[in-house]
Amino acid sequence: MNAVIELTQAQRVVLVGPNDLPKAWDQLEPLITKACEWSQGQFSPEAVVNGIMSGGYQLLAYMDEDDIASIAVLTISQFPTGMRICELLLASGEGKGALVQLFAHFGP
């Protein structure tokens, strides 16, 4: 996996890059599919994968041990002023609080 933010010995947030998708697909596919179903047709798993592969989307995964507990699909845009924003496109998780754990470490 690309960038890693260690939270504890067992928990971490990782940036899943295009080269990581095949290795983690068995765990990612159900979470991506679930998120796309909640999008009410706005996204499909194929569109998400294509976005990640092209570099247009970033995929963050919250991992507990070796299990991916939740994901967030993001895009980062830069305005002409130089300001960058991160847009949350999709999120999905397994188990109570999985998404909370993912986002709890990205506050002020």
C-alpha positions in Angstrom: 0.0 0.0 0.0 1.2 3.6 -0.7 0.9 6.1 2.2 0.2 4.8 5.7 -1.0 6.6 8.8 -0.3 4.4 11.8 -3.0 4.8 14.5 -2.0 1.9 16.8 0.0 -1.3 16.2 -3.1 -2.9 14.7 -5.0 0.0 13.2 -3.9 2.2 10.3 -5.3 4.2 7.4 -3.7 3.5 4.0 -3.9 5.1 0.6 -4.7 2.2 -1.8 -3.1 2.9 -5.2 -3.7 1.4 -8.6 -1.1 -1.3 -8.0 -2.7 -2.3 -4.7 -6.2 -2.9 -6.1 -5.6 -6.5 -7.3 -4.0 -7.6 -4.1 -6.8 -6.1 -1.9 -9.7 -6.7 -4.3 -11.3 -9.5 -2.3 -11.8 -7.1 0.7 -12.4 -4.0 -1.3 -15.0 -5.2 -3.8 -17.9 -5.7 -1.3 -17.2 -2.3 0.3 -17.0 -0.5 -3.0 -20.2 -2.3 -4.2 -22.0 -1.4 -1.0 -21.0 2.3 -1.4 -22.1 2.3 -5.0 -25.5 0.8 -4.1 -26.0 3.7 -1.6 -25.2 6.2 -4.3 -28.5 5.4 -6.1 -26.9 5.0 -9.5 -24.4 7.9 -9.3 -21.4 5.5 -9.2 -20.7 1.9 -10.3 -17.9 -0.3 -9.1 -16.4 -0.2 -12.6 -16.4 3.7 -12.6 -14.7 3.7 -9.1 -12.0 1.3 -10.3 -11.4 3.3 -13.4 -11.2 6.5 -11.4 -8.6 5.0 -9.1 -6.6 3.5 -12.0 -6.5 6.8 -13.8 -5.5 8.8 -10.7 -8.7 10.8 -10.6 -10.0 9.2 -7.4 -8.1 8.2 -4.3 -9.1 5.3 -2.0 -8.5 5.4 1.7 -8.9 2.2 3.7 -9.1 1.9 7.4 -7.5 -1.3 8.4 -7.8 -3.2 11.7 -5.0 -5.8 11.7 -5.0 -7.1 8.1 -8.7 -6.6 7.5 -10.1 -3.6 5.6 -13.0 -2.3 7.9 -14.0 0.8 5.9 -13.2 2.8 2.8 -13.6 6.3 1.5 -13.3 7.3 -2.2 -12.1 10.9 -2.6 -11.1 13.3 -5.2 -8.8 16.3 -4.7 -9.4 19.4 -6.7 -7.2 22.5 -6.9 -8.7 25.9 -7.5 -6.9 28.6 -9.6 -6.0 30.3 -6.3 -4.0 27.3 -5.3 -6.5 26.2 -2.6 -7.1 22.4 -2.6 -10.2 20.7 -1.5 -10.9 17.1 -0.8 -14.4 15.8 -1.8 -15.8 12.7 -0.3 -17.5 10.7 -3.1 -18.3 7.4 -1.4 -17.8 5.7 1.9 -18.6 2.3 3.2 -17.7 0.1 6.2 -18.2 -3.2 7.9 -19.2 -3.2 11.6 -20.4 -0.6 13.9 -18.2 2.5 14.0 -15.9 1.5 11.1 -16.5 4.7 9.2 -16.2 6.7 12.4 -12.7 5.2 13.0 -11.7 6.1 9.4 -12.7 9.8 9.8 -11.8 10.3 13.5 -8.2 11.0 12.6 -8.9 13.8 10.0 -10.2 16.6 12.1 -8.8 20.0 13.2 
